[in-house]
Amino acid sequence: MRKTSSLVFLFSMFFSCGEVKKHETESKSVNAKQTTSTTGTKRPRFNSPTEVIQPKEILRYWASKESYYPTLHFDNIDTLWIEFDGQCEYSFSYKLEGKNIVVYWDIIEDCTHDIGVKKSFGLKSKPIKGKPFMTLWLADDTTLQATYLFKSWTDSVNKGYNGYQYFPDLFLSCGQ
């Protein structure tokens, strides 16, 4: 069931987000709570992390500013799905702490291949199940900023994939 909904989701988001690298300009529409990119794609806007984590329709998500994937999906009150590519996603629990969304490490996966997030890379400082590993906050009304608590580890994962970051710093709101 999750695979089928992921395929439908991927197809629909491909057309709804547009190019994530494009410069964005504000929409002049008074009743639309969205930002419009130069490609005409409207981005949902958020005033607080509470709005970010509210369960939404399947077409609302956050995409990496650099390369579209990974994408973030808040699909219920305490679960964040990180979709690393069209065939690999992991779920994590999170808690709202003030203006931050604190994400806790866990290895609950729906993945057809190994992307390296289970490796330790010989580092003593690596994510631990049940402990915080990432903090998200609104940098502006359409952008989530990420801070990783195990920076050496996330850098090691990212270095394993030339030109692609599994753990980017910025995510743009997408969807309807």
C-alpha positions as CSV (number, residue, x, y, z in Angstrom):
1,M,0.0,0.0,0.0
2,R,2.8,2.4,0.9
3,K,4.6,1.7,-2.4
4,T,1.5,2.4,-4.4
5,S,0.8,5.7,-2.6
6,S,4.5,6.6,-3.0
7,L,4.3,6.1,-6.8
8,V,1.1,8.2,-7.1
9,F,2.7,10.8,-4.8
10,L,5.9,10.9,-6.9
11,F,4.0,11.4,-10.1
12,S,1.8,14.2,-8.7
13,M,4.6,16.0,-6.9
14,F,6.8,16.0,-10.0
15,F,4.2,18.3,-11.6
16,S,3.3,20.3,-8.5
17,C,6.7,21.5,-7.1
18,G,8.4,22.8,-10.3
19,E,12.1,23.6,-10.2
20,V,13.3,23.9,-6.6
21,K,16.4,25.9,-7.5
22,K,14.5,28.8,-9.1
23,H,14.3,32.2,-7.5
24,E,10.9,32.8,-5.9
25,T,8.7,35.9,-5.9
26,E,5.7,36.7,-3.8
27,S,2.3,36.2,-5.2
28,K,0.0,39.3,-5.3
29,S,-3.1,37.2,-4.5
30,V,-4.7,38.4,-1.3
31,N,-6.5,35.2,-0.4
32,A,-3.8,32.7,-1.4
33,K,-1.5,31.8,1.4
34,Q,1.3,30.7,-0.9
35,T,4.5,31.9,-2.6
36,T,4.8,31.7,-6.4
37,S,8.1,30.7,-8.0
38,T,9.3,32.1,-11.3
39,T,8.0,28.9,-12.9
40,G,4.5,29.8,-11.7
41,T,4.5,27.0,-9.0
42,K,2.8,28.1,-5.8
43,R,4.5,27.1,-2.5
44,P,2.5,26.7,0.6
45,R,3.5,29.2,3.3
46,F,3.7,28.5,7.0
47,N,3.8,30.9,10.0
48,S,4.9,28.3,12.7
49,P,6.3,24.8,13.1
50,T,2.8,23.8,14.4
51,E,1.4,24.5,10.9
52,V,4.3,22.6,9.3
53,I,3.6,19.3,11.2
54,Q,-0.2,19.4,10.9
55,P,-1.4,16.4,8.9
56,K,-2.1,17.5,5.3
57,E,-3.2,16.1,2.1
58,I,-0.7,13.8,0.3
59,L,0.4,16.6,-2.0
60,R,2.1,18.8,0.7
61,Y,5.7,18.0,1.4
62,W,9.2,19.6,1.7
63,A,11.9,19.1,-1.0
64,S,15.6,19.6,-0.8
65,K,16.5,23.0,-2.2
66,E,19.6,21.5,-3.9
67,S,18.3,18.5,-5.8
68,Y,14.6,17.9,-5.0
69,Y,15.3,14.6,-3.1
70,P,15.3,14.0,-0.3
71,T,11.7,15.0,0.6
72,L,10.1,15.4,4.0
73,H,6.6,14.2,4.7
74,F,4.8,14.9,8.0
75,D,2.1,12.2,7.7
76,N,0.7,12.1,11.1
77,I,1.0,13.7,14.5
78,D,4.5,12.2,15.4
79,T,6.0,10.6,12.3
80,L,8.2,12.2,9.6
81,W,8.9,10.2,6.5
82,I,12.2,11.1,4.7
83,E,12.0,9.9,1.1
84,F,15.6,9.7,0.0
85,D,14.7,8.6,-3.6
86,G,11.8,7.1,-5.3
87,Q,12.6,3.6,-3.9
88,C,13.8,4.4,-0.4
89,E,12.2,6.1,2.6
90,Y,12.7,6.0,6.3
91,S,10.4,7.1,9.1
92,F,11.4,9.0,12.2
93,S,9.5,10.2,15.2
94,Y,9.7,13.9,16.1
95,K,8.6,16.3,18.8
96,L,7.7,20.0,18.6
97,E,10.0,21.9,21.1
98,G,9.2,25.6,21.0
99,K,10.0,26.8,17.4
100,N,12.0,23.6,16.6
101,I,11.0,20.2,15.3
102,V,13.3,17.7,16.9
103,V,13.7,14.5,14.9
104,Y,14.7,11.3,16.6
105,W,16.8,8.6,15.0
106,D,15.3,5.2,14.2
107,I,15.8,2.7,11.4
108,I,12.2,2.1,10.1
109,E,12.7,1.7,6.4
110,D,10.8,1.0,3.3
111,C,13.8,0.7,0.9
112,T,14.8,-1.5,-2.0
113,H,18.6,-0.8,-1.6
114,D,21.2,0.2,0.9
115,I,21.8,4.0,0.9
116,G,24.4,3.9,3.7
117,V,22.5,5.4,6.6
118,K,23.1,2.2,8.7
119,K,26.9,2.6,8.4
120,S,29.0,4.0,11.2
121,F,31.9,5.1,9.0
122,G,34.2,4.2,11.9
123,L,32.9,7.3,13.8
124,K,32.2,7.1,17.5
125,S,29.7,10.0,17.2
126,K,26.8,8.6,15.1
127,P,23.0,8.6,15.4
128,I,21.6,6.5,18.3
129,K,18.1,5.0,18.2
130,G,15.7,7.1,20.2
131,K,18.0,10.1,20.5
132,P,17.7,13.4,18.5
133,F,19.7,13.6,15.3
134,M,18.2,16.5,13.4
135,T,16.5,19.8,14.3
136,L,14.2,21.6,11.8
137,W,13.0,25.2,12.0
138,L,11.3,27.7,9.7
139,A,14.0,29.9,8.1
140,D,11.2,31.8,6.4
141,D,7.6,31.0,5.5
142,T,8.5,28.5,2.7
143,T,11.8,27.1,3.9
144,L,12.8,24.6,6.6
145,Q,16.4,24.8,7.8
146,A,18.0,21.6,9.1
147,T,20.8,21.2,11.7
148,Y,22.3,17.7,12.1
149,L,23.6,16.8,15.6
150,F,26.1,14.3,14.1
151,K,27.6,16.5,11.5
152,S,30.7,14.3,10.8
153,W,28.4,11.3,10.3
154,T,26.0,13.1,7.9
155,D,29.0,14.5,6.0
156,S,30.3,11.0,5.6
157,V,27.0,9.8,4.2
158,N,26.8,12.8,1.9
159,K,30.4,12.2,0.6
160,G,29.4,8.7,-0.4
161,Y,27.2,10.1,-3.1
162,N,29.0,12.5,-5.4
163,G,26.7,15.4,-6.3
164,Y,23.8,14.4,-4.1
165,Q,23.1,15.1,-0.4
166,Y,21.0,12.7,1.6
167,F,21.1,15.2,4.4
168,P,20.8,18.8,3.0
169,D,20.5,21.9,5.0
170,L,17.4,23.5,3.3
171,F,14.0,22.2,2.3
172,L,11.4,24.1,0.3
173,S,7.6,23.7,0.8
174,C,5.9,22.1,-2.1
175,G,2.4,20.9,-3.0
176,Q,-1.0,22.4,-2.9
